[in-house]
């Protein structure tokens, strides 16, 4: 017997700061909300954000200075209207988090402690020690748990958007305009695919870090929202701009623990294996240059010397400040035998943040009616070609608030579309006993992206990556259409789609700008324009 669809006003896919903030605002407006999250609700990129959230809260700072810093970091590709609107709403976003119970770190005299990071002209980074994301996540989850209008479905994987076009095309009808009507969702515990019906779906699925061999992102960052949106014909923008964090803890294992930029903001210095503080040779801002500059400088030093890592020297900061301001980093390094008040930290770059994504306006609306996107999955125009440090958490909370404000109008004028007769059709075959192929394909994908589409690129490298991705896509599509779905298959399918979008956008950009640096086109074009990819039907 076919199960009836689960019906909600709003479905939120993802449980980081963007998704939780949007869900809470929607519930406060009286709407019934479902949060779909593929792991535990605490597992998100937000939870790993150390540095903080950038906003103008000091009388010595001004919004126009924050705007200038953001535009400069974005290297000519920011949408200035979006930058001004989002940063202007920053203080209101901070207040919303405080109202939800986030307690930002304070100085001894009671003033909020403000950090400084690369590219910022003023101290404006609010933080909770060096676990800011975790503290925000905890406060928002507590508020979600208290809401009677929000249902959270952990270990549920959003497979595909259901749209009017897909349904009516299947029924050979064309009388109704296209829009989102719901989702197909895999309940990982029961291994059943369920239908969720809603007028509005918000994608808040985070980034794509797992397409790279080395990343600071958690295992869930597999580009699910971007891939779903692309398959639904939604415009995707600026995927070539992948921010590689300059300083991830180096180990011979695959994991890369983030060493926040705030450590350099307090006086940390990057040194090569000879002990030289080399950043002044690359940029006048030295260790506080924007991340794209620092990452390329480290990459250059490592290639010149053949070094497997460089050093981050935090010894001059002092034990007291390190223990108070960076307890998470201090403990992590100490557990690995490094006393960071006396010894240098081994660091390397790692894939960290996607500056592009699903194209949205300043209400979070995409090119598909009823589909919204917020957070790292979205491209609002704030980041341009390179994200200014700590602007991401701010963008997530501000855009969640802005997006939820447009819900009332859309929901009031949109009729429900019944999915009672819609069901998921399973593949004919049981789970294959050759799943090891998926593991091999995933490793091949990650190596190809790391080798050919990372900090420094060339046209030949992009072509090699594309050819490998094409072959991988054919193999995975065979699995998808013939076998029963599971998380490993679905994630790999989305990773390949996201990786192809990165390469496709990178091929479009015949220049070096921000995070996209290619040896074949080392100069900037006079006029910058976004790269856009959209699936044709």
C-alpha positions as semicolon CSV with decimal commas, in nm:
position;residue;x (nm);y (nm);z (nm)
1;X;0,000;0,000;0,000
2;X;0,140;0,339;-0,103
3;X;0,206;0,579;0,184
4;X;0,042;0,921;0,168
5;X;0,278;1,216;0,121
6;X;0,390;1,409;0,427
7;X;0,247;1,761;0,391
8;X;0,407;2,086;0,508
9;X;0,398;2,454;0,421
10;X;0,777;2,475;0,406
11;X;1,046;2,211;0,372
12;X;1,401;2,303;0,477
13;X;1,681;2,080;0,350
14;X;1,980;2,115;0,583
15;X;2,034;2,196;0,951
16;X;2,311;2,457;0,964
17;X;2,271;2,823;1,056
18;X;2,085;2,904;0,731
19;X;1,834;2,620;0,748
20;X;1,765;2,648;1,120
21;X;1,725;3,028;1,106
22;X;1,487;3,000;0,812
23;X;1,285;2,725;0,980
24;X;1,251;2,928;1,301
25;X;1,140;3,245;1,121
26;X;0,888;3,044;0,914
27;X;0,747;2,881;1,227
28;X;0,726;3,218;1,401
29;X;0,503;3,329;1,111
30;X;0,273;3,034;1,177
31;X;0,383;2,794;0,902
32;X;0,428;2,419;0,947
33;X;0,791;2,331;0,872
34;X;0,987;2,011;0,806
35;X;1,365;2,004;0,843
36;X;1,526;1,729;0,634
37;X;1,883;1,650;0,739
38;X;2,086;1,353;0,620
39;X;2,286;1,307;0,941
40;X;2,235;1,420;1,299
41;X;2,098;1,773;1,307
42;X;2,417;1,898;1,474
43;X;2,633;1,785;1,180
44;X;2,681;2,082;0,947
45;X;2,949;2,316;0,812
46;X;2,823;2,571;1,066
47;X;2,927;2,341;1,348
48;X;3,290;2,353;1,229
49;X;3,312;2,732;1,184
50;X;3,578;2,855;1,427
51;X;3,660;3,214;1,348
52;X;3,334;3,398;1,395
53;X;3,075;3,618;1,230
54;X;3,159;3,957;1,079
55;X;2,931;4,254;1,147
56;X;2,962;4,620;1,234
57;X;2,885;4,647;1,607
58;X;3,155;4,889;1,725
59;X;3,134;5,270;1,725
60;X;3,482;5,276;1,572
61;X;3,361;5,082;1,268
62;X;3,125;5,170;0,982
63;X;2,914;4,962;0,743
64;X;3,069;5,139;0,445
65;X;3,414;5,019;0,558
66;X;3,285;4,662;0,580
67;X;3,138;4,708;0,231
68;X;3,473;4,834;0,098
69;X;3,661;4,539;0,248
70;X;3,410;4,292;0,102
71;X;3,421;4,447;-0,245
72;X;3,801;4,450;-0,241
73;X;3,819;4,083;-0,141
74;X;3,558;3,994;-0,405
75;X;3,797;4,119;-0,674
76;X;3,548;4,304;-0,892
77;X;3,279;4,037;-0,906
78;X;3,060;4,121;-0,605
79;X;2,707;4,246;-0,659
80;X;2,741;4,580;-0,482
81;X;2,368;4,610;-0,411
82;X;2,373;4,267;-0,245
83;X;2,684;4,354;-0,043
84;X;2,532;4,677;0,085
85;X;2,195;4,519;0,169
86;X;2,334;4,214;0,350
87;X;2,598;4,402;0,549
88;X;2,351;4,675;0,640
89;X;2,127;4,404;0,788
90;X;2,424;4,253;0,973
91;X;2,363;4,408;1,318
92;X;1,997;4,297;1,303
93;X;2,115;3,944;1,223
94;X;2,350;3,948;1,521
95;X;2,068;4,065;1,746
96;X;1,849;3,778;1,620
97;X;2,119;3,529;1,723
98;X;2,159;3,690;2,065
99;X;1,782;3,669;2,113
100;X;1,807;3,295;2,037
101;X;2,061;3,255;2,317
102;X;2,402;3,292;2,147
103;X;2,646;3,440;2,401
104;X;2,938;3,598;2,218
105;X;3,271;3,627;2,398
106;X;3,330;3,946;2,596
107;X;3,631;4,135;2,722
108;X;3,699;4,173;3,093
109;X;3,525;4,516;3,091
110;X;3,206;4,362;2,948
111;X;3,242;4,481;2,588
112;X;3,198;4,223;2,312
113;X;3,534;4,080;2,206
114;X;3,598;4,162;1,840
115;X;3,861;3,974;1,639
116;X;4,036;4,075;1,318
117;X;4,092;3,850;1,017
118;X;4,251;3,875;0,673
119;X;4,107;4,147;0,448
120;X;3,927;4,334;0,729
121;X;4,031;4,691;0,801
122;X;3,872;4,689;1,147
123;X;3,814;4,449;1,436
124;X;3,459;4,330;1,367
125;X;3,458;3,949;1,413
126;X;3,220;3,844;1,689
127;X;3,307;3,501;1,821
128;X;3,249;3,245;2,093
129;X;3,612;3,163;2,170
130;X;3,712;2,949;1,866
131;X;3,392;2,744;1,851
132;X;3,154;3,010;1,718
133;X;2,969;2,785;1,475
134;X;2,909;2,518;1,737
135;X;2,768;2,774;1,982
136;X;2,531;2,917;1,719
137;X;2,421;2,570;1,614
138;X;2,350;2,472;1,973
139;X;2,136;2,780;2,040
140;X;1,934;2,745;1,720
141;X;1,873;2,372;1,772
142;X;1,745;2,444;2,121
143;X;1,497;2,694;1,977
144;X;1,392;2,447;1,705
145;X;1,330;2,175;1,965
146;X;1,095;2,407;2,152
147;X;0,884;2,489;1,842
148;X;0,562;2,293;1,800
149;X;0,546;2,382;1,429
150;X;0,883;2,230;1,329
151;X;0,938;1,858;1,267
152;X;1,301;1,749;1,228
153;X;1,378;1,435;1,027
154;X;1,734;1,318;1,097
155;X;1,902;1,059;0,875
156;X;1,673;1,155;0,586
157;X;1,834;1,222;0,248
158;X;1,668;1,461;-0,002
159;X;1,700;1,284;-0,337
160;X;1,518;1,499;-0,590
161;X;1,297;1,805;-0,620
162;X;0,946;1,740;-0,747
163;X;0,831;2,013;-0,987
164;X;0,519;2,081;-1,191
165;X;0,713;2,051;-1,517
166;X;0,842;1,704;-1,432
167;X;0,495;1,583;-1,329
168;X;0,299;1,735;-1,614
169;X;0,554;1,633;-1,872
170;X;0,517;1,276;-1,750
171;X;0,137;1,306;-1,779
172;X;0,162;1,487;-2,114
173;X;-0,007;1,799;-1,982
174;X;0,116;2,158;-1,999
175;X;-0,158;2,375;-1,853
176;X;0,022;2,489;-1,535
177;X;0,335;2,699;-1,486
178;X;0,641;2,537;-1,337
179;X;0,712;2,549;-0,963
180;X;0,832;2,331;-0,676
181;X;0,575;2,092;-0,529
182;X;0,786;1,883;-0,293
183;X;1,067;1,632;-0,254
184;X;1,152;1,265;-0,276
185;X;1,334;1,175;0,048
186;X;1,517;0,857;0,147
187;X;1,456;0,751;0,508
188;X;1,799;0,604;0,577
189;X;1,678;0,402;0,878
190;X;1,403;0,217;0,691
191;X;1,565;0,243;0,346
192;X;1,230;0,364;0,207
193;X;1,181;0,658;-0,028
194;X;0,903;0,891;0,090
195;X;0,717;1,177;-0,076
196;X;0,707;1,518;0,095
197;X;0,462;1,779;-0,032
198;X;0,510;2,155;0,015
199;X;0,465;2,482;-0,170
200;X;0,810;2,602;-0,064
201;X;1,143;2,420;-0,042
202;X;1,454;2,587;0,099
203;X;1,793;2,443;0,006
204;X;2,040;2,500;0,292
205;X;2,267;2,204;0,223
206;X;2,605;2,374;0,257
207;X;2,903;2,335;0,028
208;X;3,095;2,090;-0,188
209;X;3,426;2,040;-0,005
210;X;3,415;1,662;-0,031
211;X;3,474;1,674;-0,407
212;X;3,839;1,744;-0,312
213;X;4,094;1,505;-0,169
214;X;4,175;1,745;0,117
215;X;3,909;1,962;0,278
216;X;3,818;2,122;0,609
217;X;3,451;2,033;0,544
218;X;3,270;1,747;0,717
219;X;3,175;1,433;0,523
220;X;2,825;1,569;0,453
221;X;2,950;1,850;0,223
222;X;2,876;1,669;-0,104
223;X;2,694;1,938;-0,306
224;X;2,350;1,781;-0,272
225;X;2,146;2,102;-0,296
226;X;2,339;2,239;-0,592
227;X;2,307;1,912;-0,784
228;X;1,932;1,888;-0,711
229;X;1,875;2,247;-0,820
230;X;2,075;2,198;-1,140
231;X;1,879;1,885;-1,231
232;X;1,559;2,089;-1,185
233;X;1,682;2,348;-1,436
234;X;1,781;2,618;-1,186
235;X;2,057;2,868;-1,268
236;X;2,395;2,794;-1,103
237;X;2,660;3,067;-1,080
238;X;3,034;3,120;-1,012
239;X;3,118;2,758;-0,923
240;X;3,483;2,807;-1,018
241;X;3,547;3,014;-0,707
242;X;3,650;2,758;-0,446
243;X;3,816;2,907;-0,143
244;X;4,108;2,703;-0,014
245;X;4,173;2,781;0,350
246;X;4,545;2,860;0,376
247;X;4,602;2,699;0,714
248;X;4,463;2,354;0,782
249;X;4,649;2,131;1,026
250;X;4,879;1,897;0,834
251;X;4,882;1,527;0,911
252;X;4,966;1,225;0,701
253;X;4,604;1,116;0,734
254;X;4,333;1,255;0,505
255;X;4,162;1,477;0,765
256;X;4,236;1,849;0,766
257;X;4,152;2,033;1,089
258;X;4,093;2,405;1,037
259;X;4,335;2,649;1,202
260;X;4,129;2,967;1,203
261;X;4,249;3,284;1,036
262;X;4,179;3,461;1,363
263;X;4,503;3,310;1,494
264;X;4,689;3,522;1,240
265;X;4,467;3,815;1,333
266;X;4,612;3,791;1,685
267;X;4,971;3,782;1,559
268;X;5,033;3,436;1,412
269;X;5,295;3,424;1,135
270;X;5,324;3,180;0,843
271;X;5,679;3,055;0,789
272;X;5,837;2,831;0,527
273;X;6,044;2,526;0,622
274;X;6,352;2,750;0,655
275;X;6,170;2,954;0,918
276;X;6,133;3,262;0,695
277;X;5,823;3,482;0,735
278;X;5,772;3,504;0,359
279;X;5,431;3,666;0,312
280;X;5,574;4,018;0,272
281;X;5,723;3,900;-0,059
282;X;5,373;3,836;-0,192
283;X;5,151;4,108;-0,042
284;X;5,194;4,424;0,164
285;X;4,927;4,300;0,405
286;X;5,153;4,005;0,484
287;X;4,980;3,732;0,688
288;X;4,648;3,919;0,686
289;X;4,614;3,933;0,308
290;X;4,288;3,782;0,172
291;X;4,270;3,403;0,167
292;X;4,319;3,362;-0,208
293;X;4,649;3,551;-0,189
294;X;4,770;3,360;0,117
295;X;4,670;3,019;-0,025
296;X;4,849;3,085;-0,358
297;X;5,155;3,213;-0,173
298;X;5,173;2,897;0,039
299;X;5,116;2,682;-0,270
300;X;5,404;2,861;-0,445
301;X;5,639;2,818;-0,149
302;X;5,555;2,449;-0,118
303;X;5,611;2,385;-0,488
304;X;5,941;2,572;-0,491
305;X;6,078;2,377;-0,195
306;X;5,896;2,046;-0,241
307;X;5,774;2,075;0,117
308;X;5,475;1,871;0,233
309;X;5,369;2,154;0,465
310;X;5,469;2,495;0,602
311;X;5,454;2,635;0,955
312;X;5,221;2,865;1,147
313;X;5,404;3,034;1,434
314;X;5,168;3,139;1,715
315;X;5,431;3,142;1,990
316;X;5,433;3,522;2,033
317;X;5,059;3,531;2,112
318;X;5,123;3,390;2,456
319;X;4,984;3,095;2,649
320;X;4,713;3,293;2,831
321;X;4,559;3,433;2,511
322;X;4,590;3,103;2,328
323;X;4,411;2,914;2,606
324;X;4,141;3,179;2,644
325;X;4,079;3,270;2,278
326;X;4,164;2,944;2,098
327;X;4,098;2,655;2,341
328;X;3,974;2,419;2,069
329;X;4,286;2,465;1,855
330;X;4,515;2,454;2,159
331;X;4,366;2,123;2,277
332;X;4,364;1,970;1,927
333;X;4,733;2,045;1,873
334;X;4,828;1,939;2,225
335;X;4,660;1,601;2,170
336;X;4,893;1,563;1,870
337;X;5,203;1,650;2,069
338;X;5,237;2,018;1,979
339;X;5,247;2,291;2,245
340;X;5,151;2,587;2,026
341;X;5,278;2,847;2,275
342;X;5,627;2,699;2,223
343;X;5,617;2,508;1,891
344;X;5,508;2,587;1,536
345;X;5,200;2,426;1,382
346;X;5,237;2,231;1,053
347;X;4,983;2,372;0,801
348;X;4,873;2,324;0,441
349;X;4,585;2,466;0,231
350;X;4,262;2,267;0,201
351;X;3,933;2,316;0,016
352;X;3,713;2,519;0,246
353;X;3,429;2,727;0,101
354;X;3,229;2,764;-0,220
355;X;3,167;3,127;-0,320
356;X;2,926;3,036;-0,601
357;X;2,619;2,816;-0,600
358;X;2,247;2,834;-0,671
359;X;2,176;3,184;-0,801
360;X;1,931;3,378;-0,583
361;X;1,798;3,729;-0,541
362;X;1,801;3,919;-0,212
363;X;1,492;3,732;-0,094
364;X;1,664;3,397;-0,142
365;X;1,442;3,315;-0,442
366;X;1,590;3,105;-0,724
367;X;1,487;3,093;-1,091
368;X;1,236;2,818;-1,001
369;X;0,922;2,949;-0,820
370;X;0,887;2,808;-0,470
371;X;1,253;2,707;-0,449
372;X;1,469;2,914;-0,217
373;X;1,838;2,876;-0,132
374;X;2,037;3,015;0,159
375;X;2,387;2,982;0,302
376;X;2,686;2,829;0,126
377;X;2,465;2,649;-0,128
378;X;2,347;2,988;-0,259
379;X;2,512;3,261;-0,465
380;X;2,376;3,603;-0,368
381;X;2,661;3,810;-0,510
382;X;2,802;3,893;-0,164
383;X;3,128;3,701;-0,201
384;X;3,212;3,768;-0,564
385;X;3,537;3,599;-0,664
386;X;3,660;3,553;-0,307
387;X;3,479;3,550;0,028
388;X;3,592;3,793;0,294
389;X;3,663;3,601;0,614
390;X;3,364;3,547;0,847
391;X;3,109;3,696;0,606
392;X;2,953;3,353;0,548
393;X;2,777;3,303;0,882
394;X;2,648;3,659;0,858
395;X;2,513;3,602;0,507
396;X;2,338;3,284;0,622
397;X;2,146;3,444;0,907
398;X;2,066;3,767;0,719
399;X;1,945;3,587;0,406
400;X;1,741;3,339;0,613
401;X;1,561;3,634;0,771
402;X;1,516;3,814;0,438
403;X;1,400;3,498;0,262
404;X;1,140;3,411;0,521
405;X;0,989;3,759;0,487
406;X;0,889;3,684;0,127
407;X;0,712;3,360;0,222
408;X;0,376;3,511;0,314
409;X;0,315;3,662;-0,027
410;X;0,421;3,351;-0,219
411;X;0,229;3,105;-0,003
412;X;-0,089;3,316;-0,010
413;X;-0,104;3,332;-0,390
414;X;0,005;2,972;-0,466
415;X;-0,245;2,687;-0,480
416;X;-0,137;2,348;-0,339
417;X;-0,041;2,078;-0,587
418;X;-0,144;1,733;-0,466
419;X;0,117;1,457;-0,474
420;X;-0,126;1,185;-0,356
421;X;-0,082;0,988;-0,679
422;X;0,296;1,035;-0,699
423;X;0,533;0,761;-0,592
424;X;0,899;0,673;-0,621
425;X;0,981;0,385;-0,855
426;X;1,262;0,166;-0,722
427;X;1,537;0,021;-0,937
428;X;1,488;-0,343;-1,032
429;X;1,804;-0,465;-0,862
430;X;1,898;-0,501;-0,499
431;X;2,203;-0,322;-0,360
432;X;2,499;-0,437;-0,564
433;X;2,767;-0,655;-0,410
434;X;3,019;-0,448;-0,607
435;X;2,977;-0,129;-0,404
436;X;3,356;-0,111;-0,375
437;X;3,337;0,051;-0,720
438;X;3,166;0,352;-0,558
439;X;3,455;0,392;-0,315
440;X;3,708;0,376;-0,596
441;X;3,510;0,621;-0,809
442;X;3,483;0,865;-0,520
443;X;3,859;0,854;-0,460
444;X;3,925;0,902;-0,833
445;X;3,694;1,204;-0,838
446;X;3,861;1,363;-0,536
447;X;4,213;1,307;-0,671
448;X;4,122;1,445;-1,013
449;X;3,973;1,762;-0,864
450;X;4,270;1,809;-0,628
451;X;4,529;1,755;-0,901
452;X;4,362;1,949;-1,183
453;X;4,107;2,196;-1,039
454;X;4,258;2,327;-0,717
455;X;4,456;2,642;-0,629
456;X;4,640;2,680;-0,963
457;X;4,476;2,565;-1,289
458;X;4,547;2,537;-1,661
459;X;4,325;2,467;-1,962
460;X;4,484;2,124;-2,007
461;X;4,425;2,034;-1,643
462;X;4,060;2,135;-1,670
463;X;4,019;1,923;-1,983
464;X;4,174;1,621;-1,811
465;X;3,939;1,667;-1,514
466;X;3,635;1,695;-1,745
467;X;3,720;1,375;-1,929
468;X;3,752;1,181;-1,604
469;X;3,429;1,326;-1,468
470;X;3,241;1,232;-1,785
471;X;3,345;0,869;-1,748
472;X;3,261;0,863;-1,379
473;X;2,920;1,015;-1,446
474;X;2,833;0,743;-1,698
475;X;2,921;0,469;-1,449
476;X;2,729;0,628;-1,162
477;X;2,419;0,697;-1,372
478;X;2,414;0,327;-1,461
479;X;2,408;0,243;-1,091
480;X;2,145;0,508;-1,015
481;X;1,891;0,385;-1,269
482;X;1,942;0,012;-1,208
483;X;2,002;-0,036;-0,837
484;X;1,819;0,059;-0,521
485;X;1,946;0,392;-0,395
486;X;2,150;0,443;-0,081
487;X;2,340;0,737;0,066
488;X;2,682;0,651;-0,080
489;X;2,538;0,632;-0,433
490;X;2,329;0,947;-0,398
491;X;2,617;1,149;-0,254
492;X;2,861;1,039;-0,523
493;X;2,608;1,125;-0,794
494;X;2,574;1,475;-0,649
495;X;2,949;1,514;-0,606
496;X;3,010;1,434;-0,972
497;X;2,743;1,682;-1,083
498;X;2,888;1,954;-0,858
499;X;3,244;1,883;-0,975
500;X;3,137;1,910;-1,340
501;X;2,974;2,245;-1,266
502;X;3,301;2,370;-1,112
503;X;3,495;2,268;-1,421
504;X;3,234;2,405;-1,660
505;X;3,239;2,745;-1,489
506;X;3,620;2,743;-1,471
507;X;3,643;2,679;-1,846
508;X;3,416;2,980;-1,906
509;X;3,648;3,215;-1,719
510;X;3,934;3,314;-1,953
511;X;4,112;3,520;-1,688
512;X;4,259;3,495;-1,338
513;X;4,036;3,657;-1,081
514;X;4,000;3,600;-0,708
515;X;4,003;3,230;-0,628
516;X;4,027;3,124;-0,993
517;X;4,391;3,137;-1,100
518;X;4,498;2,987;-1,432
519;X;4,847;2,989;-1,582
520;X;4,699;3,015;-1,932
521;X;4,515;3,341;-1,855
522;X;4,714;3,509;-1,574
523;X;4,566;3,858;-1,627
524;X;4,222;3,998;-1,543
525;X;3,975;4,095;-1,812
526;X;3,866;4,457;-1,809
527;X;3,503;4,376;-1,736
528;X;3,417;4,092;-1,499
529;X;3,097;3,892;-1,538
530;X;2,951;3,592;-1,353
531;X;2,976;3,242;-1,498
532;X;2,633;3,079;-1,528
533;X;2,533;2,720;-1,602
534;X;2,174;2,604;-1,642
535;X;2,042;2,265;-1,751
536;X;1,826;2,281;-2,063
537;X;1,515;2,065;-2,098
